[in-house]
């Protein structure tokens, strides 16, 4: 009879839970019940310090925000806005709103329309697509179009829309921007009798065209010359762009030695660079940070940990992205090294393990017929037809016509319109990928079976409290508990108290000390909700149900001041203590 009663109580509880989950059910609050890798929406609440229960599986950028608030340093409004944009990008897969060039291209196109040019239609690259936006510009940032629009506005104000020099300037700028998508176009030098402003602008336009067409050696030379020209309005910009050219050269090079040399040269250049107007101070700092990221990652991760522990500068978003990427990179290296160690140990104990080898070789005929690159930077295009496929390599500065001609030569026949469109798309994608690949630089991402433990973490990743905590909070197991408890004893901080509690269970050592500290913790502290949740969990595990019930009821009494996911988590604990239907 008792079993039957339990059965009906269970059925009733399940029915109540299900009805509460429906939008039209009684007591409905929200369809959100729990979150594991991200905070609940709106993200702005978490960024502002309304943390709820901080979960170990949160993205590290999310845990970083928790660290700042719990450690007592908070986050200012610009930082909150920046970190929410990061979460939308890495969690919701949304682009950063300021990453697209469309608005900048439109600004330039609209400014260009004010010039009295006689043309049937503007260049094809400025044609807006039917589905919105403009043709792809993988090699040009929005700043290039913003600078062009700003400069043209100034020249129009000074000389007027019908001025021959202004019209000549726009024609040259069109040629500069053609290099953003493909090809290699450099404007002619200004006529000797041209106004000085046009001659100075033209020198800069030509150097910019060389930069965008990937002629880096020429671009460096001419930017350096402009930087020495005290009469040029582009002297400071060009000085900065010498370093940027070197970094672009390094990031696109597939030769590690050459790439390193370019980074080092750029680093030395930036060390001497002073932005007289202050316009390039933040940009130069970002470039220096990129070099440190590439060349001195161990030093850089510590620099960023110290910098990000407190309110930062306008490079905050990029600094945080770089920092979390470095954490992922080092974690992946730790796992890879551990796998190698275990494999070496296994091989030593079982010498037959590597007795087999793959001896398959590609047939000579296939190797002989396979086209090869003439230059390291050549683009590979694989074109598929109904009857088969061909692969061709074209120079990186080749335009669509060159690519189509190469494909027709390899196919031995003229291509159809659809096939030509395929070649155009392939060339554009191959060209664009050179820049999207070098933009990323992400070296993290581990999908094996290894688990991080305190003993695996190298010393340089434990020297900064932020880095140490971000790794430790995501570690499971008793070793992580003992490490967290020692850090709590050393710091007496809410942060490490919360961490130790999150890893504790009824068998953990020194639980009374932890629970006493939890009882003394401030109820208004940002980390208290997490402290209270794990305290209640441990009290239930150790059979102290009355104390657990009292604490849970205190937390639930906060109502909507508690995030919905936290309310649900406490309610789940409370249901474990429900003795009667009335109690439920």
C-alpha positions in Angstrom: 0.0 0.0 0.0 2.9 2.3 0.9 4.4 1.6 -2.6 1.1 2.4 -4.3 0.9 5.7 -2.4 4.4 6.6 -3.5 3.5 5.8 -7.1 0.5 8.1 -7.1 2.5 10.9 -5.4 5.2 10.5 -8.0 2.7 10.6 -10.9 1.1 13.7 -9.4 4.5 15.5 -9.0 5.4 14.7 -12.6 2.1 16.0 -13.8 2.5 19.2 -11.9 6.0 19.7 -13.3 4.8 19.1 -16.9 1.9 21.5 -16.5 4.2 24.2 -15.2 6.4 23.8 -18.3 3.5 24.6 -20.7 3.1 28.3 -21.6 -0.6 28.2 -20.6 0.0 26.2 -17.4 -0.6 27.6 -13.9 2.4 29.5 -12.4 4.1 29.8 -15.8 7.2 32.0 -15.6 9.4 31.1 -18.6 10.3 28.2 -20.8 13.9 28.4 -19.5 14.7 25.7 -17.0 18.5 25.6 -17.0 21.6 26.7 -18.9 24.9 24.8 -18.9 27.4 26.6 -21.2 26.0 30.1 -21.2 24.1 32.5 -19.0 20.4 32.9 -19.6 19.1 35.8 -21.7 19.4 38.7 -21.5 23.2 38.4 -21.4 23.4 41.9 -20.1 22.2 40.8 -16.7 25.2 38.4 -16.2 27.6 41.0 -17.6 26.3 43.5 -15.0 26.9 41.1 -12.2 23.5 39.3 -11.8 25.3 36.0 -11.9 22.9 33.4 -10.5 24.7 30.1 -10.2 28.1 30.1 -11.9 28.5 26.7 -13.7 31.9 25.1 -14.5 30.7 24.4 -18.1 30.2 28.1 -18.9 32.4 29.4 -21.7 35.6 30.9 -20.3 34.7 34.4 -21.4 31.5 34.0 -19.3 33.5 32.7 -16.3 35.8 35.7 -16.8 32.9 38.1 -16.2 32.0 36.1 -13.1 35.6 36.4 -11.9 35.6 40.2 -12.3 32.5 40.7 -10.3 33.2 38.1 -7.6 36.8 39.4 -7.2 35.4 42.8 -6.5 36.6 44.7 -9.6 33.3 44.8 -11.4 32.9 45.7 -15.1 32.3 49.2 -16.5 29.6 49.8 -19.1 31.8 49.7 -22.3 33.3 46.4 -21.0 29.9 44.9 -20.4 28.8 45.9 -23.9 32.0 44.4 -25.4 31.7 41.1 -23.5 28.1 40.7 -24.5 29.1 41.1 -28.2 31.7 38.3 -27.6 29.1 36.0 -26.1 26.7 36.6 -29.0 29.5 35.7 -31.4 30.9 32.6 -29.7 27.6 31.3 -28.2 24.9 32.5 -30.6 27.2 32.5 -33.7 26.4 36.1 -34.5 28.9 38.4 -36.3 30.4 41.3 -34.4 28.2 44.3 -35.5 31.3 46.3 -36.3 33.1 43.6 -38.4 31.1 44.1 -41.6 32.3 46.5 -44.3 28.9 47.1 -45.8 28.0 50.3 -43.9 31.5 51.7 -44.7 31.3 50.8 -48.4 27.8 52.4 -48.6 29.3 55.5 -46.9 32.0 55.7 -49.5 29.6 55.0 -52.5 27.3 57.7 -51.3 30.2 60.2 -50.9 31.4 59.2 -54.4 28.1 60.1 -55.9 28.7 63.8 -55.0 31.5 64.0 -57.5 30.8 65.3 -61.0 32.0 62.3 -62.9 30.7 61.4 -66.3 30.1 57.7 -66.2 27.4 55.4 -67.4 27.6 53.4 -64.2 30.0 53.1 -61.2 32.6 50.3 -61.1 31.2 46.8 -60.7 32.7 46.4 -57.2 30.3 49.1 -55.9 27.2 47.4 -57.1 24.9 46.5 -54.2 23.8 42.8 -54.2 20.1 42.0 -54.6 20.1 40.5 -51.2 21.8 43.4 -49.5 25.4 44.5 -48.9 28.2 44.8 -51.3 30.6 42.6 -53.2 33.1 40.9 -50.9 36.3 42.7 -49.8 38.4 40.1 -48.0 41.5 42.2 -48.3 40.1 45.6 -47.1 38.8 46.5 -43.7 35.9 49.0 -43.1 38.5 51.6 -42.0 39.8 51.7 -45.6 36.4 52.8 -46.9 35.8 55.1 -43.9 39.1 56.9 -44.5 38.4 57.2 -48.2 35.0 58.7 -47.6 36.4 61.1 -45.0 39.2 62.2 -47.3 36.9 62.7 -50.2 34.5 64.8 -48.1 37.5 67.0 -47.1 38.6 67.3 -50.8 35.1 68.2 -51.9 34.8 70.9 -49.3 38.2 72.3 -50.3 38.0 72.0 -54.1 34.4 71.3 -55.2 32.8 68.3 -57.0 33.8 69.4 -60.5 37.4 70.0 -59.8 39.6 68.0 -62.2 41.9 67.0 -59.3 39.0 65.6 -57.3 37.7 63.6 -60.2 41.2 62.3 -60.8 41.5 61.4 -57.2 38.3 59.4 -57.2 39.3 57.5 -60.4 42.6 56.5 -58.7 40.8 55.5 -55.5 38.5 53.2 -57.6 41.7 51.5 -58.8 42.9 51.1 -55.3 39.7 49.4 -54.2 39.8 47.0 -57.2 42.7 45.4 -55.4 40.5 44.6 -52.4 38.8 41.7 -54.2 41.4 40.6 -56.7 43.9 41.7 -59.3 46.8 44.1 -59.2 46.0 47.7 -60.2 48.2 50.7 -59.2 47.1 54.3 -60.1 49.4 56.3 -62.3 51.6 58.9 -60.7 50.0 62.4 -60.6 51.2 64.7 -63.3 54.1 66.9 -62.3 51.9 70.0 -62.7 49.2 68.7 -60.4 48.3 70.5 -57.2 50.5 69.5 -54.2 47.6 68.0 -52.3 46.9 65.6 -55.2 50.5 64.6 -55.5 50.8 63.8 -51.8 47.5 61.9 -51.9 48.5 60.0 -55.0 51.7 58.8 -53.4 49.6 57.4 -50.6 47.1 55.9 -52.9 49.8 54.1 -54.9 51.3 52.6 -51.7 47.9 51.5 -50.5 47.2 49.8 -53.9 50.5 47.9 -53.5 49.4 46.9 -50.0 46.0 45.6 -51.1 47.5 43.8 -54.1 49.9 42.0 -51.8 53.0 43.7 -53.2 54.3 44.1 -49.7 57.9 45.0 -50.5 56.9 47.9 -52.6 54.2 49.0 -50.1 56.8 49.0 -47.2 59.2 51.0 -49.3 56.7 53.6 -50.3 55.0 53.9 -46.9 58.4 54.4 -45.3 59.2 57.2 -47.8 55.9 58.9 -47.1 56.5 58.6 -43.3 59.7 60.7 -43.8 57.8 63.4 -45.8 57.0 66.1 -43.3 54.8 67.9 -45.8 52.5 64.9 -46.4 49.2 64.7 -44.5 49.7 60.9 -44.6 53.1 60.8 -42.9 51.8 59.5 -39.5 49.4 57.0 -41.2 52.2 55.7 -43.4 54.6 55.3 -40.5 52.0 53.1 -38.8 51.3 51.2 -42.0 54.9 50.1 -42.4 54.4 47.9 -39.3 51.0 46.8 -40.4 52.4 45.8 -43.8 55.1 43.7 -42.1 52.4 41.9 -39.9 50.2 41.2 -43.0 53.3 39.8 -44.7 54.0 37.6 -41.7 50.5 36.4 -41.3 50.2 35.3 -44.9 53.6 33.7 -45.2 53.7 29.9 -45.0 57.4 29.9 -44.1 57.7 29.9 -40.4 61.2 31.5 -40.4 60.2 34.3 -42.8 57.0 34.9 -40.8 59.0 35.2 -37.6 61.4 37.6 -39.1 58.6 39.8 -40.3 56.9 39.8 -36.9 60.2 40.7 -35.2 60.8 43.6 -37.7 57.3 44.9 -37.1 57.8 44.6 -33.3 61.0 46.7 -33.5 59.2 49.2 -35.7 56.3 49.6 -33.3 58.6 50.0 -30.3 59.9 53.2 -32.0 56.5 54.3 -33.3 54.8 57.3 -31.6 51.4 58.4 -32.7 51.8 62.1 -32.6 48.1 62.8 -33.0 47.1 59.8 -30.8 45.0 58.5 -33.6 46.9 55.3 -33.9 47.9 54.7 -30.3 45.2 52.0 -29.7 45.8 50.4 -33.1 49.5 50.2 -32.6 48.9 48.6 -29.2 46.7 46.0 -30.9 49.4 45.2 -33.5 52.0 44.8 -30.7 49.6 42.5 -28.9 49.1 40.4 -32.0 52.9 40.0 -32.3 53.2 39.0 -28.7 50.4 36.5 -29.2 52.3 34.9 -32.1 55.9 35.2 -30.9 55.7 35.1 -27.1 52.4 33.3 -26.1 53.5 32.3 -22.6 54.5 35.9 -21.7 51.4 37.3 -23.5 48.9 35.1 -21.5 50.4 36.4 -18.3 50.4 40.0 -19.5 46.7 39.7 -20.5 45.7 38.1 -17.2 47.1 41.0 -15.3 45.6 43.5 -17.7 42.2 42.0 -17.7 41.9 41.5 -14.0 41.0 45.2 -13.7 39.1 47.8 -15.8 40.8 47.9 -19.2 41.2 50.1 -22.2 39.5 50.3 -25.6 41.3 47.1 -26.7 39.3 45.2 -24.1 37.4 43.0 -26.5 40.4 41.9 -28.6 42.4 41.4 -25.4 39.8 39.1 -23.9 39.4 37.1 -27.2 43.2 36.7 -27.4 43.4 35.6 -23.8 40.7 32.9 -24.0 42.2 31.6 -27.2 45.6 31.3 -25.5 44.0 29.4 -22.7 42.4 27.0 -25.2 45.8 26.7 -27.0 47.7 25.8 -23.8 45.0 23.4 -22.6 45.2 21.6 -26.0 49.0 21.4 -25.7 48.7 20.0 -22.2 46.3 17.3 -23.4 48.4 16.5 -26.4 51.5 16.1 -24.3 49.7 13.9 -21.8 48.4 11.7 -24.7 52.0 11.4 -26.0 53.3 10.5 -22.6 50.7 7.8 -22.2 51.3 6.5 -25.7 55.1 6.4 -25.1 54.5 4.5 -21.9 52.2 2.1 -23.6 54.7 1.6 -26.5 57.5 0.9 -24.0 55.4 -1.8 -22.4 54.1 -3.2 -25.7 56.8 -3.0 -28.5 54.6 -4.7 -31.0 52.2 -1.7 -31.0 53.9 0.1 -33.9 54.7 -2.9 -36.0 52.4 -1.9 -38.9 52.8 0.9 -41.3 50.8 2.3 -44.2 52.7 1.6 -47.4 50.1 2.8 -49.8 51.5 5.2 -52.4 49.8 7.3 -55.0 50.1 5.8 -58.5 52.8 7.4 -60.5 50.4 8.2 -63.3 48.2 10.2 -60.9 51.2 12.1 -59.5 52.5 12.8 -63.0 49.1 14.2 -64.1 48.5 16.2 -61.0 49.2 20.0 -61.5 51.6 21.7 -59.2 52.0 25.2 -57.8 54.5 27.4 -59.5 54.5 29.8 -56.5 53.9 29.3 -52.8 50.9 31.7 -52.9 49.1 30.3 -56.0 45.4 29.6 -55.5 44.1 26.1 -56.1 40.8 25.8 -58.0 39.1 22.4 -58.4 36.3 22.6 -61.0 33.7 19.9 -61.2 31.9 19.0 -64.4 29.3 16.3 -65.2 32.0 14.3 -66.9 34.8 14.7 -64.3 36.9 17.4 -62.7 40.0 19.5 -63.2 42.4 21.3 -60.9 44.3 24.4 -61.8 46.6 26.8 -60.0 46.5 30.6 -60.7 48.6 33.4 -59.3 47.2 35.1 -56.2 46.8 38.4 -58.0 44.9 36.7 -61.0 41.5 38.1 -61.8 38.5 36.1 -62.9 39.4 36.3 -66.6 42.8 34.8 -65.9 41.3 32.0 -63.8 38.7 31.2 -66.5 41.4 31.1 -69.2 43.5 28.7 -67.1 40.4 26.5 -66.6 39.6 26.4 -70.3 43.1 25.5 -71.1 43.1 22.6 -68.7 39.7 21.5 -69.9 40.7 21.7 -73.5 37.4 23.5 -74.4 35.4 26.7 -73.8 33.4 26.8 -70.6 29.7 27.4 -70.4 28.3 30.4 -68.6 27.5 28.3 -65.5 31.0 26.8 -65.5 32.6 30.3 -65.7 30.4 31.4 -62.8 31.7 28.4 -60.9 35.3 29.4 -61.6 34.6 33.0 -60.5 33.1 31.8 -57.3 36.0 29.3 -56.6 38.6 32.0 -57.3 36.9 34.5 -55.0 36.5 31.9 -52.3 40.1 30.8 -52.5 41.3 34.4 -52.5 39.1 35.3 -49.6 40.2 32.3 -47.5 43.7 33.5 -47.4 42.6 36.4 -45.3 39.9 34.6 -43.2 42.5 31.9 -42.3 45.2 34.4 -41.3 42.6 36.4 -39.3 41.7 33.5 -37.0 44.9 32.0 -35.5 42.8 29.8 -33.2 44.9 26.9 -32.0 42.6 25.4 -29.4 39.9 22.8 -29.6 40.5 19.4 -28.0 38.1 16.5 -28.6 39.9 13.6 -26.9 39.3 11.9 -23.6 41.9 13.6 -21.4 40.7 15.5 -18.3 42.5 18.5 -16.9 43.9 18.2 -13.4 46.0 20.6 -11.2 49.1 18.4 -11.6 48.9 18.6 -15.4 48.8 22.4 -15.5 52.3 24.0 -16.0 53.6 26.5 -13.5 53.3 29.5 -15.8 49.5 29.0 -16.0 49.2 29.1 -12.2 51.1 32.3 -11.5 48.1 34.6 -12.2 45.0 34.2 -10.1 42.6 34.8 -13.0 44.2 32.1 -15.2 44.6 29.7 -12.3 40.9 30.1 -11.4 39.5 29.8 -14.9 41.3 26.5 -15.4 40.6 25.2 -11.9 36.9 26.0 -11.9 36.3 23.8 -14.9 38.3 20.8 -13.4 36.3 17.9 -11.9 37.5 15.5 -9.2 38.9 15.3 -5.8 42.3 16.6 -6.8 40.7 19.8 -8.0 38.8 20.1 -4.7 41.9 19.8 -2.6 43.7 22.4 -4.8 40.7 24.8 -4.6 40.6 24.3 -0.8 44.2 25.1 -0.4 43.7 28.3 -2.5 40.8 29.2 -0.3 42.9 28.7 2.8 45.6 31.0 1.3 43.2 33.7 0.1 40.1 33.5 2.3 38.3 34.8 -0.8 34.7 34.2 -1.9 36.0 33.2 -5.3 38.0 30.2 -4.0 35.4 29.4 -1.3 32.8 29.1 -4.1 35.2 27.0 -6.2 36.0 24.6 -3.3 32.3 24.2 -2.5 31.4 23.5 -6.2 33.8 20.5 -6.1 33.0 19.2 -2.6 30.9 16.2 -1.7 30.0 14.5 1.5 33.3 12.6 1.6 35.5 15.7 1.1 37.9 16.7 3.9 37.4 19.7 6.1 33.8 20.3 5.1 32.9 21.9 8.4 35.4 24.7 7.7 34.0 25.3 4.3 30.4 25.3 5.5 31.2 27.7 8.3 32.9 30.1 5.8 29.8 29.8 3.6 27.5 30.7 6.5 29.6 33.9 7.1 29.6 35.0 3.4 27.8 38.2 2.6 24.3 37.5 1.2 24.7 40.4 -1.2 28.0 39.2 -2.7 27.9 38.4 -6.4 29.1 34.9 -5.8 26.7 34.1 -2.9 24.0 32.4 -5.0 26.5 29.8 -6.2 27.9 29.5 -2.6 24.4 29.0 -1.3 23.5 26.4 -3.9 26.5 24.2 -3.3 26.1 24.6 0.5 22.5 23.4 0.2 23.6 20.5 -2.0 26.2 19.4 0.5 23.8 19.8 3.4 21.4 17.4 1.7 24.2 14.9 0.9 25.2 14.9 4.5 21.7 14.5 5.8 21.2 18.0 7.2 17.9 18.4 5.6 16.4 21.0 8.0 19.4 23.3 7.4 19.2 22.8 3.7 15.5 23.5 3.6 15.9 26.7 5.5 18.7 27.9 3.2 16.8 27.0 0.0 13.7 28.7 1.2 15.6 31.8 1.9 17.0 31.8 -1.6 13.7 31.1 -3.2 12.1 33.9 -1.2 14.1 36.4 -3.4 11.7 35.7 -6.2 12.5 37.5 -9.4 15.7 39.0 -8.0 17.1 35.5 -8.6 17.7 34.5 -12.2 15.1 32.0 -13.5 17.8 29.3 -14.1 18.9 29.7 -10.4 15.3 29.5 -9.2 14.9 26.3 -11.1 18.1 24.8 -9.7 17.1 25.7 -6.1 13.6 24.3 -6.7 15.1 21.0 -7.9 17.0 20.8 -4.6 13.9 21.7 -2.7 11.9 18.9 -4.4 14.4 16.4 -3.0 13.3 17.5 0.5 9.5 17.5 -0.2 8.0 15.3 2.5 4.3 15.9 1.6 2.2 17.2 -1.3 1.6 20.3 0.7 5.4 20.8 1.1 5.8 20.4 -2.7 
